[in-house]
Amino acid sequence: VLVALLPQNGSRIRCTYHWPRRSWIWGRVQIVQAFDYIPEGGGGGRPFPTEKGIIGKVYSVKAPRIENFASDQEYRNRMITEYDYTVSELRERTADRRSYICYPVLDENHKVLGLIYLDSDVHNTFTMDQANPRWHAICQAGEVIRANILAES
């Protein structure tokens, strides 16, 4: 549903969902990609640290975030300076995405239940413009997910 509402500007858009999981081995929370990217597939089940990257930042600050990178070099520089990745960690990551949005799904106590995540290979695909109906669709999707999670618990 979200992919259909996003810009049709020639970009390749992927969507997935992440959820926090406490690791009993390490005694800390990790963020896990709940399922493969839609529509391309791949990535499901991957763990991410809560202290790194856009997903980790959104998990920590509990607020939505949009990022746009004009180039591979800007992506790599900012992932080091703003998102705490090391140079060696970035060697393991691809930098073909230019626009990102991560939206936290929160309960009434401001606890993160999950994170809606979309990315695109085109710079400035995502904006947090309050007049943008796509932004409202992502917010509404977050509310639907929240209501379903709370109804199941």
C-alpha positions as CSV (number, residue, x, y, z in Angstrom):
1,V,0.0,0.0,0.0
2,L,2.8,2.4,0.9
3,V,4.8,1.8,-2.2
4,A,1.7,2.5,-4.4
5,L,1.4,5.9,-2.7
6,L,4.9,7.0,-3.2
7,P,6.3,9.2,-6.0
8,Q,6.4,7.7,-9.5
9,N,9.6,9.5,-10.5
10,G,11.5,6.5,-11.9
11,S,13.0,5.6,-8.5
12,R,13.3,2.1,-7.2
13,I,11.6,2.2,-3.8
14,R,11.9,-0.6,-1.2
15,C,9.8,-1.0,1.9
16,T,10.2,-3.1,5.0
17,Y,9.5,-3.2,8.8
18,H,11.9,-3.5,11.7
19,W,11.2,-4.5,15.3
20,P,13.2,-4.4,18.4
21,R,14.3,-7.7,19.9
22,R,16.2,-8.2,23.1
23,S,19.2,-10.5,22.5
24,W,19.6,-12.8,25.5
25,I,23.2,-13.6,24.4
26,W,24.4,-10.0,24.4
27,G,21.8,-8.6,26.9
28,R,20.9,-5.7,24.7
29,V,18.2,-4.7,22.1
30,Q,18.9,-5.2,18.5
31,I,16.6,-4.0,15.6
32,V,15.7,-6.9,13.3
33,Q,14.4,-6.5,9.8
34,A,11.1,-8.4,10.1
35,F,10.7,-9.4,6.4
36,D,12.4,-9.1,3.0
37,Y,12.2,-5.8,1.2
38,I,9.1,-5.2,-0.8
39,P,9.1,-5.5,-3.8
40,E,12.7,-6.6,-4.5
41,G,13.2,-9.2,-1.7
42,G,16.2,-9.9,0.5
43,G,17.3,-8.7,3.9
44,G,14.7,-10.3,6.1
45,G,16.0,-11.3,9.5
46,R,19.1,-9.1,9.5
47,P,19.9,-7.5,12.9
48,F,21.0,-3.9,13.2
49,P,22.5,-2.2,16.3
50,T,20.5,0.5,18.0
51,E,23.4,2.8,18.2
52,K,24.2,3.0,14.4
53,G,22.6,4.2,11.2
54,I,19.3,5.8,10.4
55,I,17.3,3.0,11.9
56,G,19.3,3.1,15.1
57,K,18.9,6.9,15.3
58,V,15.1,6.7,14.8
59,Y,14.9,4.0,17.4
60,S,16.9,6.1,19.9
61,V,15.3,9.4,19.4
62,K,11.8,8.0,18.8
63,A,11.0,10.4,16.0
64,P,10.7,10.0,12.3
65,R,13.7,10.8,10.1
66,I,14.2,11.5,6.4
67,E,17.7,11.5,4.9
68,N,18.8,12.4,1.4
69,F,22.3,11.9,0.1
70,A,23.4,13.5,-3.2
71,S,26.3,11.1,-3.8
72,D,28.0,8.0,-2.6
73,Q,30.7,10.1,-1.0
74,E,28.2,12.2,1.0
75,Y,26.5,9.0,2.1
76,R,29.8,7.5,3.3
77,N,30.9,10.7,5.1
78,R,27.7,11.3,6.9
79,M,27.2,7.7,7.9
80,I,30.6,8.0,9.7
81,T,30.1,11.5,11.2
82,E,26.4,11.4,12.0
83,Y,25.5,7.8,12.3
84,D,28.5,6.2,14.0
85,Y,29.6,3.7,11.3
86,T,33.3,3.0,10.9
87,V,35.1,3.0,7.6
88,S,35.4,-0.8,7.8
89,E,31.7,-1.2,8.5
90,L,30.8,0.9,5.5
91,R,32.9,-1.3,3.2
92,E,30.3,-4.0,3.9
93,R,27.4,-1.7,2.9
94,T,26.2,-0.6,-0.5
95,A,25.6,3.1,-1.1
96,D,23.2,2.9,-4.0
97,R,20.3,4.4,-2.0
98,R,19.9,8.2,-2.0
99,S,16.7,8.9,-0.1
100,Y,15.5,7.3,3.2
101,I,12.5,7.5,5.5
102,C,12.2,5.7,8.9
103,Y,9.1,6.1,10.9
104,P,8.8,4.8,14.5
105,V,5.6,3.0,15.6
106,L,5.2,3.9,19.3
107,D,2.9,2.8,22.1
108,E,1.2,5.1,24.5
109,N,4.3,5.1,26.8
110,H,6.5,6.1,23.9
111,K,8.1,2.6,23.6
112,V,9.2,1.7,20.1
113,L,7.1,-1.2,18.8
114,G,8.6,-1.2,15.3
115,L,10.0,1.0,12.5
116,I,8.5,1.5,9.1
117,Y,11.4,1.9,6.6
118,L,11.6,2.9,3.0
119,D,14.4,3.8,0.7
120,S,14.9,4.9,-2.9
121,D,17.7,5.1,-5.4
122,V,16.7,8.7,-6.3
123,H,17.8,11.7,-4.2
124,N,14.9,13.6,-2.5
125,T,12.3,11.0,-3.1
126,F,11.1,11.4,0.5
127,T,10.1,14.6,2.2
128,M,8.4,15.3,5.6
129,D,6.1,18.0,4.1
130,Q,3.0,18.1,6.3
131,A,1.0,18.9,3.1
132,N,2.3,15.8,1.4
133,P,-0.4,13.1,1.2
134,R,2.3,10.4,1.0
135,W,3.7,11.6,4.4
136,H,0.2,11.3,5.9
137,A,-0.1,7.8,4.4
138,I,3.0,6.7,6.2
139,C,1.8,8.2,9.4
140,Q,-1.6,6.5,9.1
141,A,0.1,3.2,8.3
142,G,2.1,3.6,11.5
143,E,-1.2,4.1,13.4
144,V,-2.8,1.0,11.9
145,I,0.3,-1.1,12.7
146,R,0.3,0.3,16.3
147,A,-3.4,-0.5,16.8
148,N,-2.9,-4.1,15.5
149,I,0.2,-4.7,17.7
150,L,-1.6,-3.4,20.8
151,A,-4.8,-5.4,20.0
152,E,-2.7,-8.6,19.9
153,S,-0.9,-8.0,23.2
